[in-house]
Amino acid sequence: MSIRTELAPYLTGYEEKFTSKGEIRWLPHLLYFHPQSYTSEVVNTDSVGFRYATDGDRSYSVADHGTADSVRLLAGSSTVFGIGASSDAWTLPSRLNVHDEREQTWLNFGGRSFNSTQELLLLTLYRHLLPKVDEIVLFSGFNNLSLARMPQVRNEDHGTFFQYNMYNEKFTAPSESKSGSSVFNLLRKKQESAAPAAPVPPSISEQIEYAAELTLRHLDAWKALASTWDAKITYILQPLSGWVRDKGSKEEELIFDELERLGGFAAMYGDILSKDVNIEYAARLEQGAKDLGINFVNFSPIMAESAEADQWLFIDRIHLTDNGHDFVARKILENI
């Protein structure tokens, strides 16, 4: 058993349906989304695939919000979805419902492994299921930055996406008749042998500029959609462990070390973990959000100011523990 699983055994509840190594539900337009009507002690989704958020003695979702006249949305990627939470009740939207004294329920509008294009598409495709939305908080930012270093971004109008290679292998593979022909195989081998050298990755400043431009372009569209409800909108640049503190809690360091031995986050994104990157990225996003008239919060310094040195907040470099979700939810409410 791994250290991570030993410390948080409920994480196995995500492996079959909610990781890139598990079963992926491919979809047109969105590329992929969570399984529909999935039930377990750890994760539950509605008829569309949105995760439930708890509020009091009831669970609510985008497709199952009862008679609610209005709601609030927490949107983003896997941190909003709640990878790392031991149950639906410990995700960020559920913890917001615990600590927010206002009447409207927070719904989980997160999509695992989504970039900002997919986050925006999720709203355009499923807004018809929503009642009036009073407030939208986008808790995001890392995925666009991490994907900005991928070579295929230069050929994409709206950013690349996770599972890119898997998608291409599955949906752009040659037909069996072609792949079985000797002529095709000879041509393919010739192409592979003549494959160009891997492109030089962009500098970190170029990655930041690309990610910020894409994020702000889509944030402008979020603003337009939010205006149809006259909804307040806030953009929060999500925290990374390395942006919050140089050394994590005892549990975090054990998990980080284990993940790195398996070929983890720092091996691929080590330069992104720098606090200087957080400062530069946040400054670019903050100015862009200001120009759009949208509230902006850089969350990592907020966590850094109030987190205890031995407080176990992260289950990996980006996702949170139950205590981390509760801690972050309280701080979100203090800063929106």
C-alpha positions in Angstrom: 0.0 0.0 0.0 1.3 3.5 -0.9 1.9 6.1 1.8 -0.8 8.3 0.1 -3.4 5.5 0.2 -2.4 4.6 3.8 -2.9 8.2 4.9 -6.1 8.6 2.9 -7.6 5.2 2.0 -10.7 6.8 0.5 -8.6 8.0 -2.5 -9.2 4.6 -4.0 -12.8 5.7 -4.6 -11.5 8.0 -7.4 -9.3 5.6 -9.2 -11.8 3.7 -11.4 -13.8 6.5 -12.9 -12.1 9.8 -11.9 -8.5 9.6 -12.9 -6.7 9.6 -16.3 -5.7 6.0 -15.7 -9.3 5.0 -15.1 -12.3 4.7 -17.4 -12.9 8.0 -19.2 -16.3 9.0 -20.4 -15.6 10.7 -23.8 -18.1 13.3 -25.0 -18.5 15.5 -28.1 -17.8 19.2 -27.4 -16.4 18.8 -23.9 -14.1 15.9 -24.9 -14.7 14.1 -21.6 -16.7 14.5 -18.4 -17.6 12.5 -15.2 -19.7 9.4 -15.3 -23.5 9.9 -15.0 -25.5 8.9 -11.9 -22.4 7.4 -10.2 -22.9 6.5 -6.6 -20.4 5.5 -3.9 -19.5 6.5 -0.4 -16.8 8.9 -1.8 -18.3 10.4 -5.0 -21.8 10.8 -6.2 -22.8 12.4 -9.5 -26.2 13.5 -11.0 -27.8 12.4 -14.3 -25.4 14.6 -16.3 -22.2 14.0 -14.4 -21.9 16.9 -12.0 -20.8 16.0 -8.5 -23.3 16.6 -5.7 -22.7 19.2 -3.0 -24.3 18.8 0.4 -26.3 21.5 2.2 -27.9 20.6 5.5 -29.7 17.3 5.2 -29.9 17.3 1.3 -27.6 17.0 -1.6 -27.8 19.4 -4.6 -26.4 19.4 -8.1 -26.7 21.2 -11.4 -29.3 18.7 -12.6 -30.9 18.1 -9.2 -31.4 21.3 -7.2 -35.0 20.8 -6.2 -37.1 23.9 -6.0 -34.2 26.3 -5.5 -35.1 29.8 -6.9 -31.4 30.8 -7.1 -28.0 29.3 -6.5 -24.3 30.1 -6.3 -21.7 28.4 -8.5 -18.2 27.3 -7.6 -16.6 26.6 -11.0 -13.2 25.2 -12.0 -11.4 22.0 -12.5 -10.5 19.0 -10.3 -9.9 21.0 -7.1 -13.4 22.3 -7.3 -14.7 18.9 -8.3 -13.1 17.7 -5.0 -10.3 15.2 -5.8 -8.9 14.5 -2.4 -12.2 14.8 -0.4 -13.3 11.8 1.6 -16.9 12.3 0.5 -19.2 14.9 -1.2 -19.6 16.6 2.1 -16.0 17.6 2.2 -15.6 19.2 -1.2 -15.2 23.0 -1.4 -18.9 23.7 -2.5 -20.1 21.6 0.4 -17.9 23.4 2.9 -19.0 26.7 1.5 -22.6 25.7 2.3 -21.5 24.9 5.9 -19.9 28.2 6.5 -21.9 30.6 4.3 -24.8 32.1 6.2 -26.5 33.3 3.1 -29.5 31.4 1.8 -28.5 30.3 -1.7 -26.9 26.9 -2.1 -23.4 26.5 -3.6 -23.4 24.0 -6.5 -20.3 22.1 -7.6 -19.6 23.2 -11.2 -16.1 21.6 -11.4 -14.9 19.4 -14.2 -11.9 17.1 -13.5 -8.8 17.9 -15.6 -10.6 20.8 -17.4 -8.9 23.8 -19.0 -10.5 27.2 -19.2 -12.1 26.3 -22.6 -13.8 23.3 -21.1 -14.9 25.2 -18.0 -16.6 27.8 -20.2 -18.2 25.2 -22.4 -19.6 23.5 -19.4 -21.6 26.6 -18.5 -22.7 27.3 -22.1 -23.9 23.6 -22.5 -25.6 23.2 -19.2 -26.8 26.7 -18.1 -30.3 25.7 -19.2 -30.4 23.3 -16.2 -29.7 26.1 -13.7 -32.1 28.4 -11.9 -31.1 32.1 -11.4 -27.4 32.3 -10.5 -26.6 35.0 -7.9 -22.9 34.5 -7.7 -20.1 32.7 -9.6 -16.6 32.0 -8.2 -14.1 30.6 -10.6 -11.4 28.8 -8.6 -8.9 27.9 -11.3 -5.7 28.8 -13.2 -3.3 26.0 -12.8 -4.3 23.8 -15.7 -4.0 26.5 -18.3 -0.5 27.3 -17.0 0.6 23.6 -16.9 -0.7 23.0 -20.4 1.0 26.1 -21.9 4.3 24.3 -22.1 2.9 21.5 -24.3 4.1 21.7 -28.0 0.6 21.2 -29.4 -0.6 24.6 -28.0 1.0 26.2 -31.0 -1.6 24.5 -33.2 -4.7 25.0 -31.1 -6.9 28.1 -31.1 -8.3 27.5 -27.6 -5.5 25.7 -25.7 -4.6 22.1 -25.5 -6.1 19.7 -23.1 -5.2 16.8 -20.8 -5.6 13.3 -22.3 -4.5 14.8 -25.6 -2.4 11.8 -26.7 -5.0 9.3 -25.5 -7.7 11.2 -27.4 -5.7 11.2 -30.6 -4.9 7.6 -30.3 -8.6 6.7 -29.8 -10.3 9.0 -32.3 -7.7 9.7 -35.0 -6.3 6.2 -35.5 -6.2 4.9 -39.0 -8.9 2.4 -40.0 -8.2 -1.3 -39.6 -8.0 -1.8 -43.4 -5.4 0.9 -43.8 -3.4 -0.1 -40.7 -3.3 -3.7 -42.0 -1.8 -2.8 -45.4 1.9 -3.2 -45.9 2.1 0.0 -47.9 0.5 2.0 -45.0 3.0 0.4 -42.5 5.9 1.3 -44.7 4.8 4.9 -45.0 4.1 5.2 -41.3 7.6 3.8 -40.5 9.1 6.3 -42.9 7.2 9.2 -41.3 8.2 8.0 -37.8 11.9 7.7 -38.7 11.8 11.2 -40.2 10.0 12.7 -37.2 11.4 16.1 -36.3 13.2 16.8 -33.0 11.0 17.7 -30.1 10.4 21.5 -30.1 12.0 23.6 -27.5 9.5 24.4 -24.7 8.5 28.0 -24.3 10.1 30.0 -21.5 8.2 30.3 -18.2 7.3 34.0 -19.1 5.9 32.9 -22.4 3.9 30.1 -20.7 2.5 32.7 -18.2 1.6 35.1 -21.0 -0.1 32.4 -23.1 -2.0 31.0 -20.1 -3.1 34.4 -18.9 -4.3 35.5 -22.3 -6.4 32.4 -22.7 -7.8 32.6 -19.2 -8.8 36.3 -19.6 -10.3 35.7 -23.0 -12.6 33.1 -21.5 -13.2 35.1 -18.3 -14.6 37.8 -20.5 -17.1 35.3 -21.8 -18.0 34.2 -18.3 -18.7 37.8 -17.5 -21.1 38.1 -20.5 -23.0 35.0 -19.4 -23.0 36.0 -15.7 -24.6 39.4 -16.8 -27.7 37.5 -18.0 -28.4 36.7 -14.3 -26.8 39.9 -13.0 -24.5 37.6 -11.1 -21.5 38.7 -9.1 -18.3 37.1 -10.5 -14.9 36.6 -8.8 -11.8 34.9 -10.2 -9.6 33.1 -7.7 -6.2 31.9 -8.8 -6.1 28.6 -7.0 -3.2 27.6 -4.7 -0.4 25.2 -5.3 1.5 23.7 -2.4 4.8 25.3 -3.5 3.1 28.7 -3.9 1.9 28.5 -0.3 5.0 27.3 1.5 8.4 25.9 0.8 7.9 22.9 3.0 4.6 21.2 3.7 3.4 19.3 6.8 4.9 16.0 7.7 2.1 14.1 5.8 2.5 16.3 2.8 6.2 15.8 2.5 5.8 12.0 2.8 3.2 12.1 0.0 5.2 14.5 -2.2 8.4 12.4 -1.9 6.4 9.2 -2.8 4.8 10.9 -5.8 8.1 12.2 -7.1 9.6 8.7 -6.9 6.7 7.6 -9.2 7.4 10.4 -11.6 5.4 13.1 -10.1 4.5 16.8 -10.3 7.9 18.4 -9.8 9.5 16.2 -12.4 7.2 17.7 -15.1 6.2 21.1 -13.6 9.0 21.9 -11.2 9.5 25.5 -12.4 5.9 26.3 -12.0 6.1 25.6 -8.3 8.2 28.7 -7.8 6.6 31.6 -5.8 8.0 34.0 -8.4 5.8 32.3 -11.0 2.8 32.7 -8.8 3.6 36.4 -8.4 4.1 37.0 -12.1 1.0 35.0 -13.2 -1.2 36.6 -10.6 -0.1 40.1 -11.5 -1.0 39.4 -15.2 -4.3 37.9 -14.3 -5.1 40.6 -11.8 -4.6 43.4 -14.3 -6.6 41.6 -16.9 -9.5 41.0 -14.5 -9.4 44.6 -13.4 -9.7 45.7 -17.0 -12.8 43.5 -17.3 -14.2 44.8 -14.0 -14.0 41.4 -12.3 -12.8 40.8 -8.8 -9.5 38.9 -8.5 -8.0 37.0 -5.6 -4.5 35.3 -5.5 -5.2 32.6 -3.0 -1.7 31.3 -2.2 -0.5 34.2 -0.2 -3.8 34.1 1.8 -3.2 30.5 2.7 0.5 31.3 3.5 -0.5 34.0 6.0 -2.8 31.8 8.0 -1.8 28.1 7.6 0.1 26.5 10.4 3.4 24.8 9.6 2.1 21.4 10.6 -1.4 21.8 9.1 -2.1 19.0 6.6 -3.8 20.8 3.7 -2.7 19.2 0.5 -3.2 15.6 -0.6 -0.8 16.2 -3.5 0.7 19.4 -5.0 -2.6 20.7 -6.1 -5.5 18.9 -4.5 -6.7 19.3 -0.9 -7.5 17.1 2.1 -10.8 17.4 4.0 -9.2 19.8 6.4 -7.7 21.7 3.4 -11.1 22.0 1.8 -12.7 23.3 5.0 -9.8 25.8 5.5 -9.9 27.1 1.9 -13.7 27.4 2.0 -13.6 29.6 5.1 -10.9 31.8 3.4 -12.9 32.0 0.2 -15.8 33.5 2.1 -13.6 36.0 3.8 -12.2 37.2 0.4 -15.2 37.4 -1.9 
